[in-house]
Amino acid sequence: MKFLLFNQTLQPPCLIVMLCLMLMSTGPAQSLDSMIAFSSDREGRLDIFVMKSDGSQQRNLTKNPTSVHIDPAWSPDGRKIAFERFGKIYVMNNADGKHLINLTPNQPGSTAPAWFPDGRKIAFAKDRDIYIMNANGESPVNLTEGPPDDKDPAWSPDGRKIAFERDWDIYIMNANGKRPIRLTFVIGFNREPAWSPNGRKIAFRSNRDGNWEIYVMNADGTEQVQLTNTDTLPNDFPVYNRNPFWSPNSRKIGFDSNRNGNYEIYVMDADGENPTNLTQNPASDIGGSWVLGELAVSPKTRLLTLWGEIKTLEGEEK
């Protein structure tokens, strides 16, 4: 693969100079706030909503009072949202909720879609196993094929590993399903792994202290730290802090919680500080997926991305 300019082939060293000049000429990053998708039943049954990362401009994308829409997952390029509707994985445009496509018409019981980092594949759970398929729904492959109960897949940012829940503990495995490694060994249930975009951490929820709290650990399972610490509700009803999801810069963690009596979407710092209620609605607001708009990228970040592409080209040249 080569870049073409004015019918001439440019080698990577020339590209570096050209790209540096281009990026030096660009102004500040365009202002496009990062967005969060979530589910809410505020208009009847659970629909997929989106909002800005400060909780403003909440709007309903699916608008279907006869269906239940959960587990939204934004595609890496920010153009589509995958989700579950009645045990099937669908995908739709992120801007208007249109062009719904059923990716698993022959895979009933499919849940928890998770995009491969380059957007070409989607992992999901079905019948106690983890599957992957092409982003158009073709060629589903069962990765785990075993008696354990496997669910909630989460790709590592480099696409080489998948974190998942197996029989109430967090595991990681190779992207081909080989070499599963258990990361949690404490008494209690550990669920819903979420891999940080920088690849260093995995957030999850656990009830090891009584309530369901959000925890974080290194990607190898070391240094497990409790981030939330909430009291029981009236009548000793337990608090549920669930469904952790990361901001694109790995500095924030979103989650849903019933700490105030009904489920809301919260965001906190990656160390558990400064939890903030974003939705503030008497309905149930659950799940979450955070994406950074394509234009909200600094010139430095664009350069790093292009540098990675150049290194790939160099490898192909050799």
N, C-alpha and C positions, 0 to 999 in steps of 0.2 A: 504494500500500500504506500502511495506517495501523494504529496500535495502537488497540485498543478496550478500554475499562475502564468497567464499569458502564453499558454501552450508550452511552458517549460517546466521540467521536473526539478523541484528544490530539494536538496539534501538537508537533513536535520540541522547542521551548523548554520546554514543560511536561514533556516526557519527561526532559529533562536533569535537572531538579530532582527528579523522582520517582526516577530511577535513582540519583542521588547519595545520596538518603535511604536507598534500599534497600541500597546498597553500604556505606554508613556503618554500617548495622545488622548487617551480616554479620560473623561472626567470622573467625579465621584460616582459610586454605585447608585444606580437608579433606586428610587424608593418604592419598594414593593414589600409590604409587611409579610412576615411568615404567617401561615394559616394553620388552623387546627380543625380537623374533622372529628365529629362525635355523634352519638346517637341520643335522641331525646323523644319522649312521648308527649311533649307539650301540645301537640296538635292531634292527639288521638293515640295511634299505635306508634311504635318506635320508628322514627325516620332518621336519615342521615342529614346532619346539619354541618355547616362550616362557620367559622368565625375567625376574626383576626386574633393574633396571639395575646392581645390584651383583653379579649372577651367581647370586643365590640363587633358590630355588624353581623350578628347571628342570623343565618338564613337556612331555610329548609330546601334541600336538593331533591329529595325523593317524593315527597308530598303524596304518599299513598296510604290512606287510612285503613286499607284492607290487608296490608302486609307488615311484617316485622323486619326491620333493617338494622343490623348490628355489625360490630367488628370492622369499622372502616379502616382502610389501609391505603395511604396515598402512594402513588407510583413515584419512583425516584425522580422522574422529570417533572412531577407536579401536574401532569395533564389528566390523570385518571384517578379514580378512587375505586378500589375493590372492596367488596363487603359481602356479608352473608344475608341471604333472604330465604327463610324457611328451608334451611339445610342445603342451599345451593350458593355457589360463589358467583357473584355478578361483578361487572365492571361498568363504570359510567364516566362521562366527562365530569371534571371537577367544577367547571364554571357554572353549568346550568343543570346538571343532573340528567341530561338527556343521553340518548344512544346507549341504553342499558343492554348489556349482552350477558346471557347466561353462559358461564364458562364450564359449568359442570352439570349439564342436563342429564347425564348418565351416571352421575356420582352423588346420589342422595346422601344426606348426612354430612356434607362438606362444611367445614367451619374454619375460622381463624386464618384468613388469607394473609400472606406475608410476601412482599416483593423481593426478588433477587436484586442485588444492588444496581445492576445495569438495566433492570426492567424487563429482561427477556423471559424470566420464569417467575412463577408464583408457587410458594409452598403453602400447604394447607393440611388440616387434620381431617381424617375420615375413618370411621369404624376402628378407633383405637390405634391408628397408624398415622405416620407422617408421609405425605405425598408431595411431589413436585410436578408441575405441568408447564408447558409453554404459556406465555402470557395471553395467547388466544384460546387457551383451554385444551389444546391438543397434546397428545402423548403423555398422559398422566402416568407416573411411576411411583410405586410404593417403595419407600426407602427403608421402613423399619420391619414390616412383615413379622410381627412377633406377638406373643401373648400379652406383653405389658400394655398398659393404657398410655398411649403417647398422644400429646396434643400441644397446642400453642407454639408452633414453630417461630423462630426468629433468626434471620440470617445475620452472620457476622458481616461487617462492612466490606471486607475483602472477598466475600462470597465463598470462602473456603470451609466454613463451619456453619452448623445450624444448632442453636440452642433450642431446647424444648422441654416440656414437662413429661416425665415418665413416672407413673404411679406415685404422684405427689412429691416428686423431687425434681430438681433442675439438672439436666444433662446437656452436654454438647456432643456433637458427632461430626464427622466429615460430611461434606455436602453430598456425598454419594451414599450416605447412611451407614458408613463403616466406622468402627472404633468409637462407640458411645462411651463417654466418660461421665461419671456422676460427680456433681459439684457440691451438693448439699447433703449433709449427714446428721442434721439435728432432729430432735423430736418435734413433730409438727408437720404441717403441709406447706409445700413450697410450690408456687405456681407462677405462670405468666411471665416468663423471661423476656426482657427487652434489652437488646444489645446497643450500647452507646455508639453514636456515629463515629467517634474516634477509635473505636475498637477496644478500649481499655477496660470497660466496665459492663456488667450485666445487672440491670435492676430486676426485681421480682417482688412478689408479695408472699408473706408467710404469716402463719398464726402461731408461731412458736412461743409468743408471750401471752397468748389469749385472744387479743384482737388481731384482725388482719392488718398488718402494717407493711409499708414499703421498705424494702431493703436494697442494698447495693453491694456488689462484690467485684473483685477483680475477675477478669475473663477466665482465669484458671481456677476460680472458686475460693481463692484466699481472701482474707480480710473482709468478712461479711459484716456489714454495718447497718444498723437500724436507722432509718431516716425519719419516719413518722412515729409519733408517740401520742396516741389519743385515748381518752377515757371512754368507758362504756356509756351507752345512752341510758335514759331513764328505763327502769324495770330491768336493769342489767342486760339490756340487749347489746350485743357486741357491735363495735364499730368495724366497718369494712373499708379499708383503703386498698384500691384494686387497680388493675389494668395500667401499669406504668408505661409511659412512652417518653422519649427523649426529644429535646429541642435539637435542631440541626447542628449547633455548635457544642453539644454535649454539656452545656452549662445549666440547663434546666431539665426537670423531670415533671411531666404531667401525670395525673392520675384521677380516678374518680373516688369519691368518698361520701359516706352518709353521716359524717361526723356532726352535721347540723340538723339531722332528722330526715333529710332526703338526699338523694345522690346528686352531686354537683361535680363539675370538672374543676380541678385545682392545678396550679403550677407552683413548684417550689424550686429553690436553688438545688444544685446537684448534691449539696451536703445536707439537705433537709431544711434549711433555713427559709424563712419568708414565704410560707404557703399562702397562696392567694386564690380566692374563689373567683373563677372567670364567668360562670354561667348565671349564677344568682337567679334561679328560676324554681318555682315550687314543683315543677315536674321532675322526672328522673332524667338526668343527663349522665350518660355512661360512656365508657370506652374512650378512645382517642387516638389520633394519628397526626403528627406534626410534620409540616413540609415547608421548605423555604422556597419562595418564588424564584423562578429562573433568573429574573433580572436583579434580584437582591444579592448579588455576588460582587465582591470587591475586585478591582483589577488584580490585586495580589493573588486572590483565590483563583481567578481565571488563568493567571500565569501558571500557577502550580498545576492546575488541571491540564493545561496545554503542554506543560513540561512532561507530565506523565504520558501524554499521547506521543510526544516526541521520543521519549525513551522506548516506548513500545515499537515505534517505527524503526529505531536504531536496532532493536532486537530482531526485527523482521529482516532488516538489511543484511545481518550477519549470517 
